[in-house]
Amino acid sequence: MPLNEPKMSAAPSPFELVNNEGYKRWRDEKLKDYPRTLDELVVEVNDPRKLSSAEHEKLLELCRKTNMAIYIGKTGDDPDPDIPLAIGRKFNVYELDHNWLADESGLTSLTVVNDGKRKSYIPYTSRAINWHTDGYYNPASRQINALLLHCVHPAARGGSNRLMDHEIAYISLREKNPDYIQALMAPDVMTIPPRINEQGVVARLEESGPVFSINSLTGDLHMRYTIRTRNVIWKADDTTRQAVRYLEELLESDSPYCYQGILQSGMGLISNNVLHDRSSFDDGEVKRLLYRARYYARLKDTSVNQVYNKN
């Protein structure tokens, strides 16, 4: 169990379909004064490696409300990889997902690569990446619960991100039809086929699992999702198809809960692995470079049982 995992609460999770009254109380509190613009998520900080108590508190308050926050630091294009790692430590997340393309530090350097094993994978190209949560192909034992991005240098043109709190997506689906939530919680609703390497060997096993799942210890909601159609197998029933279509329409709508912006040098995203995408981009003389940190634990003090009173 991650060190920052809160203890189990006696209160049932608001994300359980049987807990309708608890859900309504949580939903109303969640949506009360919810930010409607990206600017409302931004916190100016001095040095992200040394957040002051006040800076940390402002970022934490936003993460407790929206599962994400944007910081603007004064480090500019300093390529120090300890910037995102230090932020992770401040939020008490340590165990990084060392995926096979990650750097030795456990971070992933997201930049255009023209040779080697990375060149065949979209994150290392200038192509658009559609809506997803990170690690949707990971097994449940390596679930990604926190995601940090830090911009060293933006692209000359493009490279914007859209962001949506996965709990907002849950609310929209449940309000539309609770059966959509039940369908997306099925243990076999979304299957990612195995990845076969250049030698024809299985490098990653097939992974089936739910889109929405509830942490049995904390009651927190996790979302595992990709909007892509290739290499994704959805459960073949009408309710699932309707739920998936509705979610796609929500993400491509003009919802006020969908934010869009471009991280500039010294800026970064702190999140509990919210839904996000990336537009295509063109590099200038200096390549676009972002550091990505994926953690197994959720940001400390952002659990639903710590934030909302469900008594």
LINCOR-V586566 format. One record per pair of residues at least 24 apart in sequence whose ideal C-beta (glycine too) atoms are under 10 Angstrom apart, sorted by the first residue. I is the first residue (numbers start at 1). GAP is how many residues later the second one is. D is the distance in Angstrom with one decimal. If there is no record, write none. Layout:
i=[I/I]
gap=[GAP/GAP]
d=[D/D]
This chain:
i=[1/1/2/2/2/2/2/2/2/2/2/2/2/3/3/3/3/3/3/4/4/4/4/4/4/4/4/4/4/4/4/4/4/5/5/5/5/5/5/5/5/5/5/6/6/6/6/6/6/6/6/6/6/6/6/6/7/7/7/7/8/8/8/8/8/8/9/9/9/9/9/9/9/9/9/10/10/10/11/11/11/11/11/11/11/12/12/12/13/13/13/13/13/13/13/13/13/13/14/14/14/14/14/14/14/14/14/15/15/15/15/15/15/15/15/15/15/15/15/15/15/16/16/16/16/17/17/17/17/17/17/19/19/20/20/21/22/22/22/22/23/23/23/23/23/23/25/25/25/25/26/26/26/26/26/26/26/26/27/27/27/27/27/27/29/29/29/29/29/30/30/30/30/30/30/30/30/30/30/31/31/31/32/33/34/34/34/34/34/34/35/35/35/35/35/35/35/35/35/36/36/36/37/37/37/38/38/38/38/38/38/38/38/39/39/39/40/40/40/40/40/41/41/41/41/41/41/41/41/41/41/41/41/42/42/42/42/42/42/43/43/43/43/43/43/44/44/44/44/44/45/45/45/45/45/45/45/45/45/46/46/46/47/47/47/47/47/47/47/48/48/48/48/48/48/48/48/48/48/48/48/48/48/48/48/48/48/49/49/49/49/49/49/49/49/49/49/49/49/50/50/51/51/51/51/51/55/56/56/56/59/59/59/59/59/60/60/60/60/60/60/60/61/61/62/62/62/63/63/63/63/63/63/63/63/63/63/63/63/64/64/64/64/64/64/64/64/64/65/65/65/65/66/66/66/66/66/66/66/66/66/66/67/67/67/67/67/67/67/67/67/67/67/67/67/67/67/67/67/67/67/67/68/68/68/68/68/68/68/68/68/68/68/68/68/68/68/69/69/69/69/69/70/70/70/70/70/70/70/70/70/70/70/71/71/71/71/71/71/71/72/72/72/72/72/72/73/73/73/73/73/73/74/75/75/75/75/75/75/76/76/76/76/76/77/77/77/77/77/77/77/77/77/78/78/78/78/79/79/79/79/79/79/80/80/80/81/81/81/81/81/81/81/81/82/82/83/83/83/83/83/83/83/83/83/84/84/84/84/84/84/84/84/84/84/85/85/85/85/87/87/87/87/87/87/88/88/88/88/88/88/88/90/90/90/91/91/91/91/91/91/91/91/91/91/91/92/92/92/92/92/92/92/93/93/93/93/93/93/93/93/93/93/93/93/93/93/94/94/94/95/95/95/95/95/95/96/96/96/96/96/96/97/97/97/97/97/97/97/97/97/97/97/97/97/97/98/98/99/99/99/99/99/99/99/99/99/100/100/100/100/102/102/102/103/103/105/105/106/106/106/107/107/107/107/107/107/107/108/108/108/108/108/108/108/109/109/109/109/109/110/110/110/110/110/110/110/110/110/110/111/111/111/111/111/111/111/111/111/112/112/112/112/112/112/112/113/117/117/120/122/122/123/123/123/125/125/126/126/126/126/126/126/126/126/126/126/126/126/127/127/127/127/128/128/128/128/128/128/128/128/129/129/129/129/129/129/129/129/129/130/130/130/130/130/130/130/130/130/130/131/131/131/131/131/131/131/131/131/131/131/131/131/131/131/131/131/131/132/132/132/132/132/132/132/132/132/132/132/133/133/133/133/133/133/133/133/133/133/133/133/133/133/134/134/134/134/134/134/134/134/134/134/135/135/135/135/136/136/136/136/136/136/136/136/136/136/136/136/137/137/137/137/137/137/137/137/137/137/137/137/137/137/138/138/138/138/138/138/138/139/139/139/139/139/140/140/140/140/140/140/140/141/142/142/143/143/143/143/143/143/143/143/143/144/144/144/144/144/144/144/144/145/145/145/145/145/145/145/145/145/145/145/145/145/146/146/146/146/146/146/146/146/146/146/146/146/146/147/147/147/147/147/147/147/147/147/147/147/147/148/148/148/148/148/148/148/148/148/148/148/149/149/149/149/149/149/149/149/149/149/149/149/150/150/150/150/150/150/150/150/150/150/150/150/151/151/151/151/151/151/151/151/151/151/151/151/152/152/152/152/152/152/152/152/152/152/153/153/153/153/153/153/153/153/153/153/154/154/154/154/154/154/154/154/154/154/154/154/155/155/155/155/155/155/155/155/155/155/155/155/156/156/156/156/156/156/156/156/157/157/157/157/157/157/157/157/158/158/158/158/158/158/158/158/159/159/159/159/159/159/159/159/159/159/160/160/160/160/160/160/160/160/160/161/161/161/161/161/161/161/161/161/161/161/162/162/162/162/162/162/162/162/162/162/162/163/163/163/163/163/163/163/163/163/163/163/164/164/164/164/164/164/164/164/164/164/165/165/165/165/165/165/165/165/166/166/166/166/166/166/166/166/166/166/166/166/166/167/167/167/167/167/167/167/167/168/168/168/168/168/168/168/169/169/169/169/169/169/169/169/169/169/169/169/169/169/170/170/170/170/170/171/172/172/172/172/172/172/172/172/173/173/173/173/173/173/174/176/176/176/176/176/177/177/177/177/179/179/179/179/180/180/180/180/180/180/180/180/180/180/181/181/181/182/182/182/182/183/183/183/183/183/183/183/183/183/183/183/183/183/184/184/184/184/184/184/184/184/184/184/184/184/184/184/185/185/185/185/185/186/186/186/186/186/186/186/187/187/188/188/188/189/189/189/189/189/189/189/189/189/190/190/190/190/190/190/190/190/190/191/191/191/191/191/192/192/192/192/192/192/193/193/193/193/194/195/206/208/208/211/211/211/211/214/215/215/215/215/217/217/218/218/218/218/218/219/219/219/219/219/220/220/220/220/220/220/220/220/221/221/222/222/222/223/223/223/223/224/225/225/226/227/227/227/227/247/250/251/251/263/263/265/268/270/271/271/272/272/272/272/272/273/273]
gap=[216/296/90/91/92/93/143/144/293/294/295/296/298/89/90/91/92/294/297/87/88/89/90/91/142/291/293/294/295/296/297/298/299/140/210/212/213/215/291/292/293/295/298/209/211/212/213/214/292/294/295/296/297/298/299/300/210/211/296/298/207/208/209/210/211/297/208/209/210/294/295/296/297/301/302/295/300/301/208/293/294/297/298/299/300/202/207/298/201/202/203/205/206/207/208/291/292/297/153/156/200/205/207/290/291/294/296/152/155/159/166/170/197/198/199/200/204/205/206/207/289/165/169/198/203/157/161/162/164/165/168/200/291/154/158/289/197/286/288/289/147/148/151/155/158/287/283/284/285/286/141/145/193/278/281/282/283/284/140/143/144/147/148/281/36/278/279/280/281/35/36/135/137/138/140/141/274/277/278/137/140/226/33/32/31/32/131/134/222/223/27/30/31/33/34/130/221/222/224/220/221/223/219/222/224/32/123/124/125/220/221/222/223/31/220/222/25/26/29/30/219/24/25/27/28/29/30/122/218/220/228/229/230/27/28/29/30/219/225/26/27/28/29/30/227/26/27/28/29/30/26/27/28/29/30/42/221/222/223/27/28/29/26/27/28/31/36/39/219/24/25/26/27/30/32/34/35/36/38/39/42/100/102/218/219/220/222/24/26/29/31/33/34/35/36/37/38/40/41/36/40/35/36/38/39/40/35/31/34/35/28/31/32/211/240/30/31/210/239/240/241/242/241/246/208/209/240/28/83/207/208/209/211/235/236/237/238/239/244/208/235/237/238/239/240/242/243/244/100/102/237/242/97/98/99/101/102/191/193/205/206/208/79/80/96/97/98/99/100/101/153/154/156/203/204/205/206/207/208/231/232/235/79/95/96/97/98/191/201/202/203/204/205/206/207/208/231/199/200/201/202/230/79/91/93/189/191/193/197/198/199/200/201/79/192/195/196/197/198/199/191/192/193/194/195/196/77/78/192/193/194/195/192/75/77/190/191/192/193/76/77/188/189/190/74/75/76/77/187/188/189/209/212/72/74/187/188/30/71/73/74/210/212/70/72/211/24/25/26/28/69/71/210/212/25/209/24/65/67/68/69/183/185/208/210/64/65/66/184/185/186/206/207/208/209/63/65/206/208/61/63/181/183/206/212/58/60/182/205/207/209/211/180/209/210/55/57/179/181/204/206/207/208/209/210/211/54/203/205/206/207/208/209/52/53/54/55/177/179/200/201/202/203/204/205/206/207/201/202/203/47/51/199/200/201/202/50/52/197/198/199/200/37/38/41/45/46/47/48/49/50/195/196/197/198/199/44/196/35/36/38/39/43/45/105/193/195/95/97/103/104/190/191/192/188/189/186/188/187/188/189/41/43/183/184/185/186/187/26/41/182/183/184/185/186/43/180/181/182/183/39/41/42/49/168/178/179/180/181/182/41/42/44/172/176/177/178/179/180/43/169/170/171/175/176/177/174/80/81/78/106/156/155/167/169/155/156/29/31/32/33/152/153/154/155/156/157/161/162/151/152/153/154/30/31/32/149/150/151/152/153/32/97/98/99/147/148/149/150/151/32/96/97/98/99/118/121/122/147/148/31/32/33/38/94/95/96/97/116/117/119/120/121/127/144/145/146/147/91/92/93/94/95/96/141/143/144/145/146/33/36/78/89/90/91/92/93/138/139/140/141/142/143/90/92/137/139/140/142/158/159/160/161/89/138/159/161/54/56/71/73/75/87/88/89/90/92/96/137/53/55/56/57/58/67/68/69/70/72/87/89/94/95/54/66/69/71/86/156/158/65/66/68/69/70/47/67/69/70/73/82/84/155/152/154/66/70/72/79/81/130/153/154/155/78/80/128/129/150/151/152/153/70/75/77/126/127/128/149/150/151/152/153/154/157/124/125/126/127/147/148/149/150/151/152/153/154/156/122/123/124/125/126/127/129/145/146/147/148/152/120/121/122/123/125/143/144/145/146/147/151/114/118/119/120/121/122/127/129/141/142/143/144/113/115/116/117/118/119/120/139/140/141/142/143/111/112/113/114/115/116/117/118/137/138/139/140/111/113/114/116/134/135/136/137/138/139/111/112/113/130/131/133/134/135/136/137/108/109/110/111/113/127/129/130/132/134/135/136/107/124/125/126/127/128/129/131/132/133/134/135/125/126/127/128/129/130/131/132/105/122/123/124/125/126/127/131/104/120/121/122/123/124/125/130/103/104/119/120/121/122/123/124/129/131/100/101/102/103/117/118/119/120/121/98/99/100/101/102/108/115/116/117/118/129/89/90/96/97/98/99/113/114/115/116/117/94/95/96/97/98/106/108/111/112/113/114/86/87/91/93/94/95/110/111/112/113/58/92/93/94/106/107/109/110/45/46/55/56/57/58/59/105/106/107/108/109/110/45/53/54/56/90/105/107/137/82/87/88/89/90/106/107/42/43/52/54/56/77/78/81/82/86/88/89/105/106/41/42/51/53/77/86/74/75/77/78/79/81/83/85/38/39/70/73/74/77/38/66/67/70/71/74/62/65/66/69/60/61/63/64/31/32/59/60/62/63/64/65/66/67/30/31/62/30/57/58/61/27/28/29/51/52/54/55/56/57/58/59/60/61/26/27/28/29/39/40/41/50/51/55/56/59/60/63/25/26/27/28/29/24/25/26/49/51/53/54/26/48/45/46/47/35/44/45/46/48/50/51/54/55/34/35/36/42/43/44/45/50/54/40/41/42/43/44/32/34/36/39/40/41/37/38/39/40/37/36/27/25/27/29/32/33/36/90/83/88/89/90/86/88/80/85/86/87/88/84/85/86/89/91/52/78/82/83/84/85/86/87/51/83/50/51/76/49/50/51/52/49/26/50/49/24/25/48/50/28/25/24/26/25/27/24/25/29/28/31/25/26/27/30/31/25/26]
d=[7.3/9.0/8.7/7.6/8.0/6.3/8.3/9.7/8.4/6.1/3.5/7.8/9.4/6.9/9.1/7.2/8.6/7.4/8.9/8.2/4.2/6.8/8.5/10.0/9.7/9.8/5.4/7.3/8.0/4.2/8.1/9.5/9.1/9.7/8.3/6.2/6.6/9.6/10.0/6.7/7.8/9.3/8.4/9.4/7.5/5.2/9.1/8.6/8.8/8.7/8.4/9.5/4.6/9.3/6.1/5.9/7.4/8.2/9.7/8.6/9.4/7.7/4.9/7.1/8.1/8.3/8.9/7.4/6.2/8.5/8.7/4.0/8.7/8.0/9.9/9.4/9.9/9.4/7.3/9.4/6.6/9.3/8.9/4.5/6.6/9.7/7.3/7.7/5.2/8.1/8.9/8.2/3.3/7.7/7.8/6.9/8.1/8.5/9.5/9.6/9.6/7.4/8.7/6.7/9.7/7.3/6.3/8.4/6.8/8.8/8.2/9.0/7.3/9.0/5.1/9.3/7.0/8.0/4.7/9.6/7.7/9.8/9.7/6.5/8.1/8.0/5.8/9.2/6.1/6.1/8.1/9.5/8.5/9.6/8.5/9.2/9.5/9.2/5.1/9.5/9.6/8.8/7.2/9.4/9.9/9.4/7.7/8.2/6.3/9.4/9.0/9.2/9.9/7.1/9.2/5.2/9.4/6.4/9.2/9.4/5.7/8.2/8.2/9.9/9.7/8.7/5.6/8.1/9.3/7.8/9.2/8.9/6.6/8.0/9.8/7.1/9.3/9.0/7.5/8.4/7.4/9.2/9.4/8.0/6.8/7.0/8.5/7.8/8.9/7.3/7.7/7.3/6.0/9.8/10.0/9.5/9.3/8.7/8.2/4.8/7.7/9.1/8.3/7.4/9.9/7.1/9.8/9.9/7.8/9.7/4.2/6.8/4.8/9.1/9.3/8.9/9.7/8.7/10.0/9.7/9.0/9.3/6.5/6.5/5.6/4.9/9.6/8.3/6.8/9.0/9.0/9.7/10.0/7.9/4.8/7.6/6.1/8.9/8.6/6.1/7.1/5.3/7.3/9.7/9.3/10.0/7.6/4.9/8.1/8.7/5.0/6.9/5.1/7.7/9.5/9.4/9.3/10.0/9.5/7.1/5.7/9.2/6.4/6.4/6.4/9.5/8.5/8.9/9.7/9.4/4.3/8.8/6.5/9.9/9.8/9.5/5.2/7.8/6.6/5.4/8.6/10.0/7.5/8.0/9.4/6.7/9.4/8.6/7.7/9.5/7.5/6.1/5.7/9.4/8.6/4.1/7.8/9.4/9.0/7.5/9.0/8.1/7.1/10.0/5.3/9.3/9.2/9.2/5.9/8.1/8.5/8.6/8.1/6.0/9.3/9.2/7.5/9.0/7.7/8.3/6.2/7.3/10.0/10.0/8.4/9.9/9.9/7.8/9.4/6.2/7.2/6.8/9.9/9.6/5.5/9.6/8.6/5.1/9.5/9.7/8.8/7.1/5.2/9.1/9.6/8.0/4.8/9.2/8.7/9.9/9.3/8.0/9.0/9.6/5.1/8.5/8.2/8.9/9.0/8.7/9.3/8.0/9.6/9.9/9.6/9.6/4.9/6.8/6.3/8.8/9.9/9.4/10.0/9.5/5.9/4.2/8.1/5.2/9.7/9.2/8.3/7.1/8.8/6.3/9.3/6.7/9.8/8.5/6.4/6.6/3.9/7.2/9.3/5.0/9.9/8.9/9.5/9.3/7.7/5.0/7.6/9.5/9.5/9.9/8.9/8.8/7.5/7.7/6.5/7.2/5.9/7.8/9.4/8.9/9.9/8.6/6.6/5.4/8.2/6.8/9.4/7.9/9.9/6.6/5.2/8.6/8.6/9.7/9.2/4.5/7.0/7.2/6.3/8.8/8.9/8.0/4.8/9.6/9.6/8.8/9.3/9.3/5.1/5.0/8.7/5.5/5.2/9.4/9.6/4.4/7.4/8.0/8.5/10.0/7.4/8.4/7.6/9.2/9.8/5.0/8.4/7.2/8.5/9.4/8.8/9.4/5.2/9.2/5.4/8.3/8.6/9.3/6.0/9.2/9.6/9.9/9.8/9.5/5.3/9.9/8.5/8.6/7.5/7.3/9.9/4.9/7.6/4.2/6.5/9.6/9.0/9.4/5.0/8.0/4.8/8.7/9.3/8.6/6.7/6.1/7.7/7.1/6.3/8.2/9.9/7.5/6.0/8.8/5.7/6.3/9.4/8.9/9.3/9.7/8.9/7.4/8.5/6.9/9.9/8.8/9.1/9.2/4.5/5.4/8.3/8.3/9.9/9.8/7.6/9.6/7.6/3.6/8.1/8.2/5.0/10.0/8.3/9.8/9.9/8.3/9.7/4.1/8.0/4.8/7.6/6.3/7.2/7.4/9.1/7.4/9.7/9.8/9.8/6.2/4.8/6.2/9.8/9.9/6.2/6.5/6.1/8.0/8.3/6.4/7.2/6.2/9.2/5.9/9.9/9.9/9.7/9.8/8.7/4.1/7.0/6.4/9.8/9.1/9.5/8.1/9.7/8.4/9.1/9.6/9.9/9.6/7.3/9.7/9.8/7.6/8.5/8.6/9.4/8.4/8.4/9.8/8.8/9.0/7.2/8.5/9.3/9.0/8.6/9.8/4.8/6.5/5.5/9.0/9.8/9.9/8.8/7.2/4.4/7.8/7.6/8.7/6.4/7.9/6.3/8.0/8.0/9.6/9.7/9.8/8.8/7.7/7.0/4.4/7.3/5.5/8.8/8.7/9.9/8.7/5.1/6.1/4.6/7.6/9.7/9.1/8.8/9.9/6.1/5.8/7.0/9.3/9.4/9.0/8.5/8.9/9.5/9.0/8.3/9.5/8.1/8.8/9.7/7.4/9.9/7.8/8.0/9.8/9.9/5.9/5.2/6.5/6.7/9.5/7.8/8.9/9.6/5.6/8.9/8.6/9.6/9.9/7.3/6.4/5.4/4.3/8.6/9.3/9.6/9.9/8.9/8.6/5.9/4.3/8.5/8.9/9.8/7.4/4.7/5.6/9.3/9.7/8.9/9.8/5.5/8.6/7.4/10.0/8.0/9.7/7.4/7.3/4.1/8.6/8.8/8.0/9.8/4.9/8.3/9.9/5.8/7.3/4.8/9.8/9.8/9.3/6.2/4.2/6.6/7.3/9.9/7.3/7.2/7.1/9.6/6.6/9.9/9.2/8.4/5.2/6.2/5.2/7.7/9.8/9.8/5.2/7.3/5.9/7.7/9.6/9.9/9.4/5.6/9.5/8.2/7.8/10.0/5.5/9.9/7.6/7.4/6.1/9.1/7.7/6.8/8.4/8.8/8.9/8.7/4.8/5.9/4.9/9.4/8.8/9.7/10.0/4.4/9.3/9.7/7.7/6.6/9.6/9.5/5.6/9.7/8.8/8.2/8.9/9.5/9.2/9.0/7.0/9.2/8.2/8.9/9.3/9.3/7.7/5.8/9.9/8.0/9.5/8.6/6.2/9.1/7.7/9.2/8.8/8.9/9.3/6.5/9.1/8.1/9.0/6.1/7.6/8.8/6.6/9.8/9.9/8.6/8.7/9.7/5.2/4.8/7.1/6.9/9.8/8.5/8.0/6.5/9.8/6.2/5.8/8.9/6.5/6.2/5.8/4.3/8.1/9.8/8.1/6.9/5.7/6.1/8.0/7.5/4.0/8.0/6.3/5.8/5.3/9.4/8.9/7.4/8.4/5.1/7.6/4.5/7.4/8.0/7.3/7.3/5.8/7.5/9.8/6.6/6.6/5.7/7.2/9.8/8.0/7.2/4.2/8.1/7.6/9.3/6.6/8.8/5.7/4.3/8.5/8.2/8.6/9.9/5.5/7.1/5.6/7.9/8.0/9.8/8.4/7.8/4.0/8.1/9.5/9.4/6.5/4.6/8.2/7.9/8.5/3.8/6.1/5.9/7.0/5.1/6.3/8.8/8.4/7.7/5.2/8.2/9.7/6.5/8.5/9.9/9.3/9.5/8.7/4.3/6.8/6.8/8.9/5.7/9.9/9.2/9.1/5.2/6.9/6.1/4.9/8.4/6.0/6.5/5.4/6.6/8.6/8.3/9.7/9.3/9.2/5.9/8.8/8.4/8.1/9.3/9.1/3.6/6.2/5.7/7.4/9.4/8.2/3.9/9.5/9.7/7.7/5.6/5.9/3.2/8.0/8.3/9.5/8.1/9.9/9.8/9.3/6.2/4.5/8.6/8.0/9.9/8.1/8.9/5.2/5.5/3.4/6.1/9.5/8.9/6.1/8.2/6.6/6.3/7.8/3.5/8.6/9.0/5.7/8.6/5.9/6.3/4.5/8.7/8.9/7.4/4.8/9.6/8.2/8.4/7.0/6.7/7.2/7.0/7.6/5.5/6.6/5.6/7.7/9.6/7.9/9.6/5.9/6.8/4.8/8.6/8.2/6.5/5.0/8.4/8.1/9.4/7.3/4.6/7.5/8.1/7.5/7.8/5.7/7.0/5.1/8.4/8.2/6.6/7.4/6.0/5.1/7.4/6.4/4.4/7.6/9.3/9.7/6.7/9.6/9.2/8.8/8.6/5.4/7.5/9.5/8.3/6.8/8.0/3.9/9.6/7.9/9.5/7.9/7.4/5.6/5.5/9.9/10.0/9.4/5.9/8.5/10.0/8.9/8.7/8.5/9.0/8.1/9.9/4.6/8.8/9.0/8.7/9.5/8.9/9.8/7.0/8.3/10.0/6.5/6.5/7.6/9.5/8.5/9.9/9.1/6.2/9.6/6.3/6.0/7.5/10.0/9.1/8.1/8.2/9.9/5.4/9.9/9.5/7.9/8.2/9.4/8.4/6.5/6.6/6.4/7.7/9.6/9.2/8.7/5.9/9.6/8.7/8.2/7.6/7.6/7.8/5.4/9.8/8.5/7.8/9.8/9.7/6.9/8.6/6.9/3.7/8.9/9.9/6.4/8.0/9.2/6.4/7.9/9.5/7.8/9.9/9.0/9.5/8.7/9.7/9.9/7.5/7.2/9.2/4.4/4.6/9.0/8.1/5.0/8.7/6.5/4.0/5.1/9.5/8.9/9.6/8.7/10.0/9.4/9.2/7.4/5.5/8.0/8.0/4.9/7.3/5.1/6.7/8.0/6.1/8.6/9.7/6.2/9.0/9.5/7.5/8.8/9.9/9.5/10.0/6.0/9.5/9.8/6.8/4.7/9.1/9.9/5.9/8.6/8.8/6.9/7.4/8.1/6.6/7.4/6.1/7.5/8.9/8.7/9.7/7.4/4.2/7.8/8.1/9.3/8.0/10.0/6.7/6.4/7.8/9.8/5.7/8.2/6.8/9.8/8.6/9.0/8.3/9.2/9.4/8.3/8.5/8.2/9.6/8.1/8.4/9.1/9.8/9.3/9.5/7.6/4.8/7.1/5.9/8.6/7.4/5.4/5.4/9.7/8.5/8.1/6.2/8.4/5.5/5.3/7.9/9.6/9.9/9.2/7.3/8.8/7.7/8.6/9.6/7.4/8.4/7.0/9.3/9.4/6.9/10.0/6.6/8.7/9.0/8.0/9.4/9.7/6.9/8.1/9.8/6.8/9.4/9.6/7.1/7.9/9.8/9.9/5.5/5.7/6.1/9.6/8.5/9.7]
